[in-house]
Amino acid sequence: MTTRSERNALPLIDQWLRFACWYREIPSLAVGIRIGDHTFTRGYGLKDLKTRDPVTAQTLYRIASHSKLFTACAVMRLFEQERLRLDDPVSTHLDWFNSASDANMRSLTLRELLSHASGLTRDGTTGHWLNDTFPDVDSIRSQAANGLSVFGAAEHWKYSNMGFALLGCVVEAVAGQPFEAAVSELVLKPIGLRNTTPDFDDASGPLHATGYGIRYPGQPREVFRHVHARAMNAATGFSSNIDDLLRFYEHHKFGNTTLLTDRSKREMQRLQFEDGAIAWGLGFRIDKSLTGQTVGHDGAYPGFMTSSMLDQGNDITVVVLTSAMDGQPQYFLQGIRNLLAYAASPVTSEAGGPTETSSDDARFIDSIAGYFGSRWGISIVNQLDGKLVMFPTNAPLPGDAIMRWDHLGDHHFKAVDGPKNGEFGETSEIVRVGDEWRIRSGIGEQRPFHIPVGP
């Protein structure tokens, strides 16, 4: 058997992302994919709906809870410098971290904060996700004095921004400088992340995408102003872009020891706490599937939704940034993974015909590649390893819906591999009508469809 190349799926992915961003009316979408030493970066949509400036891979986004990965790295750098231990009680470094009414806090460790096993409140009592006024350190201290625990340590996995705000305080105390300066010295500068900041920089405001609210029928999207996360910077305050985040993940691959030793990276990426379907390392979410383990994170900040993953086994990194509260980055990330998995799968030909991946007529397929539509929806047409492929844009997982066609001669093709509830085993003809190509088959005729620029 032969296998396709993941890299060769990038034109399909590009087409699918462009359509999905437009169809879902996402203001902007920035995507980075790294396969081995090959990098794909692209922006879709508009940085700002009013100015209609296009988004690029260099556009800055609020990356939300991806901030936690940088904080976790800062902790691991201090660990490697033997300035703290992962199983230190939090109170070893923060003498104010105690409460007469909260016994759980007495022995909480840094490891438990890093893996969301602490049982602490998610966000505390300041209501910042709705009033846009994030707490300062004095507020964190005051809340700690009143007790922060909802559960006992390791009783449940419970996501806690408060826990990472506390880790930011620990980094600050151990490093002897403000968290923002410490994380810059410990993490950002050593690996050359020039476009990443631990707090929103007002001077870089014009370089950021504008954040938008949920799209409701008949209503304009709410426009969000950029707000500072203050003492929550360690949990959710960072800004970055696709280029820097891909670089950041490169330094979490085994064998690259510029930032951390492989031992520290293994510690971050191994299972630390599991609760039902949830699995967590130190900072990283852990996902396991039949194709292996990935690590990554998701994020949400007013006007921004983000997602990313690193697949060590297959040497693939994917980063997705969106500028809307309904940006659904996981939808895009899973669609990308699904198309890459299809590209790497064995080539079959259940309906008969060759299984070779050599080109039928690559130049001809390139000339017709695009979107074709009918009353039933829009399909993407392109080539993969020289073979004509087609899939509907509304498929939940696009790779599962791909139909591969073998060239029969002239402009006739036979559907030899793909979903069996469609045209599997049948033939289609690509015909020229006037100045456009059309796809003619037993179900009728599909004509070219053109996507306007921007949402």
C-alpha positions, 0 to 999 in steps of 0.5 A: 500500500502507498500513503498520501502526504500530509503536506499535499493536503494543505491546498484542501485545508486552505480551501476548506478554511476559507469557505468555513470562515466565510460561511460561518461569518467569523470575523477573522481566523488565523491558522498555523500548521507545521508538519516536520520542517514545513510551515503553513500560515494563513489569515482569513477574514478581516482584522476589523470589520469597520476598516476591513483590513485583512488578517495575516499570520502576523496579526496579534490576538489575545490568546486567552488560556494559552497564557497558562502554557507560558506560566507553566514554562516559567515554573519549569525553568525555575524548577530546572534552576533549582529555585523551587520544587514542583511539590513545594507547598504554595505557602512555601513561596507565598507566606500570605497563602493561608486561611483559617477557614480553608484547611485544603489550602495549607498543603496545596502544591505547585504541581496541583495548581499546574494540573488543575487538581487543587480544588480551588475556585475557578475565578474567585468573586470579582466577576471579571468575565462580565464586568471586564475588571480583573482582580489585582494582587491585593484582591487575590490576597484578600480572597485567599484569606477568606478561603479559595477551595471548592473541593479538596485537592485531587478530589476532582479535576477543576479548571482554575484560573485562580490557580494560575494567577497564584502560580504567577505570584509564585513566579514573581516571588521566586524570580524577584521581579514582576511576573511580566518581566520574569516570564519575559526573561525566563521564556519569551526572550530565550526563544525569540518570541518578539510578538508575544507579551504577557499583558496587553500592550496599548501601543500594539493595539492597532496590530491586534485583531478586533474582538467580537461577540456572538452573532445573533440573528438580525443583530450586529456583533458586539465589539469588545475593547481590549482589557488588561487581565492584571493579576490574571495575566498568568492565566489569560492575559497574553497576546501573540500571533501564529508565527510566535505560537508555532515557534513556541511549540517547536521548543516543546518538541523532544530533542529541542532543548533551548528552552527546557530539557527533554526530562522537563518536557516529558514531565509537562506532557505526561499524565498528572491528573485524570478525571473521567475523560479529562486528562491533564499534564503540567499546563497542557491538556492531554488528548489520546486517540487511536493515532496517538497522544497530543497535547495542547490547550484552548482559550477564551477571552472577551472577543477571542477563542483559540485552540492548539495542539502538538502531535509529537508522534507525527511531528505536527503542530496546529494553532487556530486563533479566532476573533469572535466569541463563537469562533469555534476554534476546536471545529477548525482544529479538528477539521484540519486534523481530520484532513491531515489524517485522510492524507496520511491514510492508505490509498484504496480503490474499493470500486475498482481501478488503480491505487497509485498516487501518480497524477492523472492530469495534474494540470487539468485538475489544477485548472478546475480546482475550486468550489462547485455548488447546487441547491444541495450545497457547495463542494470543494474540488481539488487534487491530492497526490495527483488524484481528483478529490471532492467533498461537501463543505458542510461535512462535520469532519471533511476528511471523512466525506472525501470522494476520490475519482480516477481518470477514465480518459478525456474529462470523465472520472469515476468515484472509486473511494469515499462515502457510499451514500453518494456517487460511489462507483459512478462516473462524472464528466467535467464539461466546458460551458462558455467560460466556466467548467461544470461537473455533470453527473447522474444527479445533475450539473454543479456550477462554479461558486465564488466566495466574496472577500471577508465575512 
